[in-house]
Amino acid sequence: MPKSAAVAAQKQPTAGTAHELAATAPSPAVDIAQAPEVIILGDSITKDLSGYKMTKMAKNKVTFTSHSLSGCNTDEMAILAKSLCLRKPSALVIHCGTNDLYPRSGNDTKNSANLAKSENQIAAKLKDIAEDLQKDHPGMKILVSKLVRRDDKGGEGVNKVNNVNSLLSKTNLNLIENRNITSKMLNGSNLHLKTDSGVVQLARNIVNHVKNVF
């Protein structure tokens, strides 16, 4: 065999080499512009969520944006959620309810929005919000993130949160489970989440659930 032909033969990949090249080839880039858009709307529990980081967590297959209003209760959520739905996202995640468990201190008690609601009322209100939004936007996915535990009121607060979540579980709502957020993931307030654990776990819960939805 001529020397040039021998060199050419040596350069031809074997079957095994071709297989290895295919295995190591980079996966096609995800067109983030075509990815489903998910909006998160919540109270102060969600204030430290980063839409950018959650999008990266989802490997750009879903884009997230997060909005929060500290002290937001379910009455206010009903109004805010309708406004954000005008953006026509692929899905809306609602996280709210813990501020309804106790009355707002220093506010007008004649305004029913400032009064505490029972666990049944909170679960029913969240159900109404989600169902109303779904009726108005049938092509949009409406997800409800379950309440996160709170230890600022001792055992009473824990029981109230558990009761609301139990009632939500009896509905047909698309629910995001947060039971893996423990007391160790709460900051010194015993209400809000530590940024290095509680916030990260909440983000993971939402991202993992949304990935299954899409």
N, C-alpha and C positions, 0 to 999 in steps of 0.2 A: 504493500500500500504506500503511495506517495506520502511524503512527510506532511504536506498541506492537508491531504485528506484525513490523515491520522489526527491532526490537530482539530479539524472540524468535527470529527467523530467524538473526540473527547469533550467538545463543548456542548454536544447535544444532551439535554437533561434526560435522565433515566426516568422510569415510571415513578420510582420512589421519590426522586427529586421534585417532580411535578406535583406530587401529592403534598409534599412538605410546603412548596410555594403556595399552593392553594390554601393550606391550613393557616399560613401566616399572613395571608393577604389581608389588608385592612378592610373592615366592614364598611359598607357604603355610608357616606355621611348622612346624618338625619337633617332633613330640611325643616328647621325649627319654625319657619313661617307657615308650614302646613300642619304643625302639631296642634292638638286640641288645646284651647285656652281654658284654664281653670282659675276662677276668682275665689279667694277665701275672704269671707266677711265675718268678723268676730268681735268679741269684747277684748278686754285687756289681756286675757289669757293668750291671745294670738298676736299680741303687739310685737313680739320679737321674731316672728316667723319671717324668713327672707324668701321672697318669691324667686330670686336669682339662685339661691342655694338649693331650693327645692326643685327648680328646673334642672339643675345639674344632677341632683340626686335621682331624678327621673331620666337621666341620660338624654335630655333634650327631646324626649318623645312626648312630653307634655310641658306646656309653659304655665307657670304659676305667677299670680300676683296676689298680694295679701293686703287687706285693709282692716283696720281695727278702730274701734271707738271705746275708750275706757269708760266703764260704768254702763255700757249699753245693755238694755234689758230687751225682753222679747217684743214689747210694744214698739220700741225704736227700731229693732231689727226688721220688723214687718215693713216699715217705711223705707229703710235703707236698702233692703234687699231688692225691692221693686225698682229702685233707681239704678242699682248696678246691673240689673238684668237687661236694662236698655242697651248695654254694651254687647249683648248677644254672645256671651261666652259659651263654650261647649258645656261647662258645668259650673255650678255655684256651690261652694261649701259654706254652710252656716255653722258657726260655733257660738252659742249663746245660752243663757239660762241661769247661770250661777248668781247673777246680780238680781234676779227675781226672788231668790230665796229669803232675802231679808230686806226690810224697808230702807229707803235712802234716808240717811240721817240729815237733818237740817233742811229738808225739802218740804214743800207744801203737801201735807198729808191729805188735803182735799182732792188732790190730783191722783187718780187711781193708778197712774203710771209710776208713782213713787212708792206705792204700797207693796208689801210682800205678797207673793202668790203662793198657793199651795203647790205641792209637787204635781198633783193632778192637773192643775191649771197651767203650769209651766209646760208639761208634756203635751197637753192639748193645744196650747198656743204654738209650740214648735211644729206640731203636726199640721195645724191650720196654715201656718206660714208656708211650709214646704208644699202642701197640696195646692194652695192658691197659686204659688209660683209655677208649679208644674202644669196647672190648668191654663195659665196665661202663656206659658212657654213650653209647649209639649215636646219640642225637639231638644230641650235643654235638660241636663241631668242635675237634679237637686239633691245634694248630699247633706246630711245632718251629722255633725261631729258631736258625739256624746260628751256630757259634762266631765270635766276633770275633777278629781278629788280635791277637797279643800279641808285643811286641818285647823283653820283659824278660829273655828267655832267649836272645836273639840269633836266629840263623837256625834253631836247633833248635826253638824255640817256634813260629815261623812255619810250619815244615814240619809239625809235629805238628797244628796247627790245620787246615792245608790238607788233611792226610790224613784227619782226622775228617770234615771237610766233604765231601770227595770220597766217602767211604764212605756218608755220609748221602744223598748225591745218587743213590746206587744203590738206595735203598729207595723204597717207595711212600708215604712220609710226606709230609704237607703242610708244606713247608719254606719258611721266610722267609729270603731271601738277604741277606747282609750284606757282600758282597765290596767294596761301595763305601765301607766304613769303612777309611780308610787310616791309615798310621803317623802322619801329621800330625794325626790326630784323637785320638791317645792323649795322656794327660797325662804328667807327669814320671815316673810309675811305669812307663811303657811297657807298662802292662797295662790300666789303667782309662781311661775316655773323658773327653775334655774336654767340659765342660758346654755350651760354645757351639758345638760342631761335632759331636763324636762322639755325644753323647747325642741331639742333634737329629736326626742322620742315622739312628740306630737307631730313634728314635720314628717317623720318616717311613717307614722300611722296614716297620715293623710295621703302621702305619696304612694304608699303600697296599696291603699284601697283604690285610689284613682287609677293606678296602673291596671288593676284588675277590671275596673269599669270600662276602660278603653282597650 
